[in-house]
Amino acid sequence: MINFEQIQNDISELPEEAQTLVIDFIESLKKQYSLAEKQEVQSTSSIDNESNTLDILKESGLIGCISAESDLSINYKSVLKEGLDTKYDNR
C-alpha cells in the first residue's frame, strides 16, 4: 500500500527546485492519463457511431481552417522559403 505521509515527507525534504520538478511531473502524468481516458472513450464512441477519419477531422475544425495550393504537401519547402524570404527581406 502507498504511504502518502512518507511520500509527503520525502517531497518536503527536497530542495524547492526538485519539488517544482515533482509537481510538474505529477501534472504531466495527470494530463497523460486524462488524455488516454478521453481517447479511449472517443475510440469507443467512434466505433459505436462508425465515424470515419474524415468525419472526425471535419468535426475537429481542422479541415478547411486554411486555404493553400492543392499541391502544398509536395512543394511546401519552396512555399515556406518564399514566404520567409518575403517576410525577412531586409536581412
HELIX and SHEET records of a PDB file:
HELIX    1   1 PHE A    4  GLU A   13  1                                  10    
HELIX    2   2 GLU A   16  ASN A   49  1                                  34    
HELIX    3   3 THR A   53  SER A   60  1                                   8    
HELIX    4   4 LEU A   72  LYS A   87  1                                  16    
END                                                                             
